[in-house]
Amino acid sequence: MRGVCEDLHLRTCQQCGVTLCCDTSRNRHASKHAHVTGHPVVASAQPGERWLYCFPDNAFGEY
């Protein structure tokens, strides 16, 4: 992932498990992945963060 994403704010797709950079990154890989694949939910991959985000509903949830 280093060299591809300029930050380390990573999100993990809850359908296929791929981990990609978030929307604060210039590349917005996690968002692009969700729109291309139809995989709607990501979870933060940051240590100490326990939340999910649903792209179609624009909704966050903590766990």
OpenMM code with the backbone's topology and positions (N, CA, C; nanometers):
from openmm import Vec3, app, unit

residues = "MET ARG GLY VAL CYS GLU ASP LEU HIS LEU ARG THR CYS GLN GLN CYS GLY VAL THR LEU CYS CYS ASP THR SER ARG ASN ARG HIS ALA SER LYS HIS ALA HIS VAL THR GLY HIS PRO VAL VAL ALA SER ALA GLN PRO GLY GLU ARG TRP LEU TYR CYS PHE PRO ASP ASN ALA PHE GLY GLU TYR".split()
positions = [
    Vec3(0.0823, -0.1193, 0.0000),
    Vec3(0.0000, 0.0000, 0.0000),
    Vec3(0.0865, 0.1254, 0.0000),
    Vec3(0.2002, 0.1228, 0.0664),
    Vec3(0.2874, 0.2402, 0.0668),
    Vec3(0.3310, 0.2705, -0.0762),
    Vec3(0.3354, 0.3974, -0.1083),
    Vec3(0.3687, 0.4385, -0.2425),
    Vec3(0.2447, 0.4563, -0.3289),
    Vec3(0.1383, 0.3872, -0.2968),
    Vec3(0.0134, 0.3997, -0.3707),
    Vec3(-0.0762, 0.5024, -0.3033),
    Vec3(-0.0833, 0.4969, -0.1720),
    Vec3(-0.1638, 0.5902, -0.0934),
    Vec3(-0.0701, 0.6764, -0.0100),
    Vec3(-0.0952, 0.8053, -0.0108),
    Vec3(-0.0046, 0.8953, 0.0607),
    Vec3(-0.0324, 0.9036, 0.2094),
    Vec3(-0.1410, 0.8470, 0.2550),
    Vec3(-0.1672, 0.8458, 0.3985),
    Vec3(-0.1886, 0.7021, 0.4450),
    Vec3(-0.2008, 0.6854, 0.5727),
    Vec3(-0.2201, 0.5513, 0.6264),
    Vec3(-0.3559, 0.5357, 0.6936),
    Vec3(-0.4533, 0.6150, 0.6519),
    Vec3(-0.5898, 0.6009, 0.7029),
    Vec3(-0.6577, 0.4953, 0.6168),
    Vec3(-0.6568, 0.3729, 0.6659),
    Vec3(-0.7016, 0.2610, 0.5852),
    Vec3(-0.8393, 0.2115, 0.6261),
    Vec3(-0.9109, 0.1581, 0.5283),
    Vec3(-1.0441, 0.1035, 0.5475),
    Vec3(-1.0476, -0.0367, 0.4883),
    Vec3(-1.1162, -0.1291, 0.5561),
    Vec3(-1.1257, -0.2668, 0.5095),
    Vec3(-1.2677, -0.2976, 0.4637),
    Vec3(-1.2796, -0.3444, 0.3403),
    Vec3(-1.4086, -0.3840, 0.2849),
    Vec3(-1.4610, -0.5023, 0.3645),
    Vec3(-1.5852, -0.4936, 0.4088),
    Vec3(-1.6431, -0.5992, 0.4906),
    Vec3(-1.6991, -0.7143, 0.4081),
    Vec3(-1.6992, -0.7006, 0.2772),
    Vec3(-1.7466, -0.8100, 0.1930),
    Vec3(-1.6318, -0.8959, 0.1415),
    Vec3(-1.5211, -0.8339, 0.0978),
    Vec3(-1.4122, -0.9128, 0.0385),
    Vec3(-1.2816, -0.9055, 0.1169),
    Vec3(-1.2710, -0.8125, 0.2122),
    Vec3(-1.1532, -0.8057, 0.2984),
    Vec3(-1.0370, -0.7230, 0.2477),
    Vec3(-1.0490, -0.6629, 0.1311),
    Vec3(-0.9402, -0.5797, 0.0798),
    Vec3(-0.9290, -0.4533, 0.1658),
    Vec3(-0.8057, -0.4081, 0.1905),
    Vec3(-0.7816, -0.2880, 0.2703),
    Vec3(-0.7224, -0.1805, 0.1804),
    Vec3(-0.7870, -0.0641, 0.1803),
    Vec3(-0.7512, 0.0452, 0.0902),
    Vec3(-0.7552, 0.1791, 0.1630),
    Vec3(-0.7038, 0.2840, 0.0976),
    Vec3(-0.6984, 0.4164, 0.1603),
    Vec3(-0.8364, 0.4835, 0.1609),
    Vec3(-0.8523, 0.5751, 0.2552),
    Vec3(-0.9824, 0.6395, 0.2779),
    Vec3(-1.0027, 0.7620, 0.1888),
    Vec3(-1.1151, 0.8288, 0.2070),
    Vec3(-1.1503, 0.9436, 0.1243),
    Vec3(-1.0703, 1.0695, 0.1542),
    Vec3(-0.9941, 1.0734, 0.2630),
    Vec3(-0.9065, 1.1886, 0.2843),
    Vec3(-0.7814, 1.1768, 0.1982),
    Vec3(-0.7595, 1.0608, 0.1412),
    Vec3(-0.6493, 1.0380, 0.0485),
    Vec3(-0.6873, 1.0922, -0.0886),
    Vec3(-0.5899, 1.1372, -0.1614),
    Vec3(-0.6142, 1.1863, -0.2969),
    Vec3(-0.6745, 1.0765, -0.3850),
    Vec3(-0.6330, 0.9524, -0.3640),
    Vec3(-0.6757, 0.8422, -0.4505),
    Vec3(-0.8121, 0.7831, -0.4164),
    Vec3(-0.8548, 0.7952, -0.2918),
    Vec3(-0.9874, 0.7487, -0.2489),
    Vec3(-1.0160, 0.6047, -0.2926),
    Vec3(-0.9183, 0.5161, -0.2745),
    Vec3(-0.9319, 0.3788, -0.3222),
    Vec3(-1.0481, 0.3027, -0.2591),
    Vec3(-1.0729, 0.3198, -0.1294),
    Vec3(-1.1824, 0.2464, -0.0641),
    Vec3(-1.3177, 0.2875, -0.1223),
    Vec3(-1.3365, 0.4159, -0.1429),
    Vec3(-1.4613, 0.4663, -0.2001),
    Vec3(-1.4792, 0.4167, -0.3436),
    Vec3(-1.3732, 0.4232, -0.4222),
    Vec3(-1.3798, 0.3746, -0.5605),
    Vec3(-1.4129, 0.2257, -0.5633),
    Vec3(-1.3498, 0.1487, -0.4744),
    Vec3(-1.3757, 0.0048, -0.4663),
    Vec3(-1.5234, -0.0208, -0.4366),
    Vec3(-1.5795, 0.0516, -0.3429),
    Vec3(-1.7204, 0.0338, -0.3067),
    Vec3(-1.8121, 0.0612, -0.4253),
    Vec3(-1.7840, 0.1657, -0.4992),
    Vec3(-1.8701, 0.2025, -0.6112),
    Vec3(-1.8558, 0.1065, -0.7292),
    Vec3(-1.7353, 0.0583, -0.7550),
    Vec3(-1.7118, -0.0331, -0.8670),
    Vec3(-1.7655, -0.1733, -0.8382),
    Vec3(-1.7460, -0.2216, -0.7166),
    Vec3(-1.7822, -0.3594, -0.6826),
    Vec3(-1.9228, -0.3735, -0.6252),
    Vec3(-1.9778, -0.2648, -0.5722),
    Vec3(-2.1055, -0.2731, -0.5031),
    Vec3(-2.0922, -0.3222, -0.3600),
    Vec3(-1.9698, -0.3304, -0.3089),
    Vec3(-1.9460, -0.3691, -0.1692),
    Vec3(-1.9680, -0.2447, -0.0839),
    Vec3(-2.0768, -0.2365, -0.0087),
    Vec3(-2.1188, -0.1111, 0.0515),
    Vec3(-2.0538, -0.0715, 0.1834),
    Vec3(-1.9967, -0.1665, 0.2585),
    Vec3(-1.9547, -0.1358, 0.3959),
    Vec3(-1.8048, -0.1550, 0.4142),
    Vec3(-1.7417, -0.0544, 0.4775),
    Vec3(-1.6008, -0.0631, 0.5156),
    Vec3(-1.5896, -0.0426, 0.6658),
    Vec3(-1.4817, -0.0943, 0.7209),
    Vec3(-1.4494, -0.0723, 0.8620),
    Vec3(-1.3152, -0.0022, 0.8685),
    Vec3(-1.2976, 0.0816, 0.9679),
    Vec3(-1.1679, 0.1435, 0.9887),
    Vec3(-1.0662, 0.0347, 1.0196),
    Vec3(-0.9483, 0.0465, 0.9597),
    Vec3(-0.8384, -0.0461, 0.9882),
    Vec3(-0.7359, 0.0199, 1.0802),
    Vec3(-0.7738, 0.1341, 1.1391),
    Vec3(-0.6843, 0.2065, 1.2286),
    Vec3(-0.6877, 0.1439, 1.3679),
    Vec3(-0.5717, 0.1260, 1.4294),
    Vec3(-0.5682, 0.0730, 1.5663),
    Vec3(-0.6514, 0.1602, 1.6608),
    Vec3(-0.7340, 0.0962, 1.7413),
    Vec3(-0.8154, 0.1677, 1.8390),
    Vec3(-0.9456, 0.2238, 1.7855),
    Vec3(-0.9678, 0.2185, 1.6551),
    Vec3(-1.0935, 0.2661, 1.5968),
    Vec3(-1.1834, 0.1467, 1.5706),
    Vec3(-1.3104, 0.1588, 1.6120),
    Vec3(-1.4060, 0.0487, 1.5963),
    Vec3(-1.5355, 0.1049, 1.5375),
    Vec3(-1.5328, 0.1293, 1.4068),
    Vec3(-1.6520, 0.1789, 1.3403),
    Vec3(-1.6627, 0.1235, 1.1988),
    Vec3(-1.7838, 0.1276, 1.1476),
    Vec3(-1.8163, 0.0859, 1.0116),
    Vec3(-1.8780, 0.2045, 0.9384),
    Vec3(-1.8661, 0.2042, 0.8062),
    Vec3(-1.9299, 0.3071, 0.7248),
    Vec3(-2.0002, 0.2397, 0.6080),
    Vec3(-2.1233, 0.2800, 0.5828),
    Vec3(-2.2016, 0.2298, 0.4706),
    Vec3(-2.2103, 0.3394, 0.3646),
    Vec3(-2.1514, 0.3160, 0.2477),
    Vec3(-2.1502, 0.4169, 0.1417),
    Vec3(-2.2893, 0.4529, 0.0910),
    Vec3(-2.3761, 0.3570, 0.0550),
    Vec3(-2.5077, 0.3957, 0.0015),
    Vec3(-2.5926, 0.4763, 0.0997),
    Vec3(-2.5824, 0.4444, 0.2282),
    Vec3(-2.6630, 0.5138, 0.3284),
    Vec3(-2.5919, 0.6331, 0.3907),
    Vec3(-2.4625, 0.6516, 0.3573),
    Vec3(-2.3830, 0.7590, 0.4166),
    Vec3(-2.3976, 0.7562, 0.5689),
    Vec3(-2.3792, 0.6355, 0.6259),
    Vec3(-2.4042, 0.6157, 0.7689),
    Vec3(-2.2860, 0.5477, 0.8374),
    Vec3(-2.2553, 0.5946, 0.9584),
    Vec3(-2.1514, 0.5358, 1.0426),
    Vec3(-2.2162, 0.4552, 1.1537),
    Vec3(-2.1459, 0.3533, 1.1993),
    Vec3(-2.1889, 0.2770, 1.3156),
    Vec3(-2.0673, 0.2325, 1.3937),
    Vec3(-2.0754, 0.2417, 1.5254),
    Vec3(-1.9657, 0.1956, 1.6108),
    Vec3(-1.9943, 0.0547, 1.6587),
    Vec3(-1.8879, -0.0193, 1.6865),
    Vec3(-1.9036, -0.1545, 1.7411),
    Vec3(-1.8030, -0.1782, 1.8498),
] * unit.nanometer
topology = app.Topology()
chain = topology.addChain("A")
for resn in residues:
    res = topology.addResidue(resn, chain)
    for name in ("N", "CA", "C"):
        topology.addAtom(name, app.Element.getBySymbol(name[0]), res)
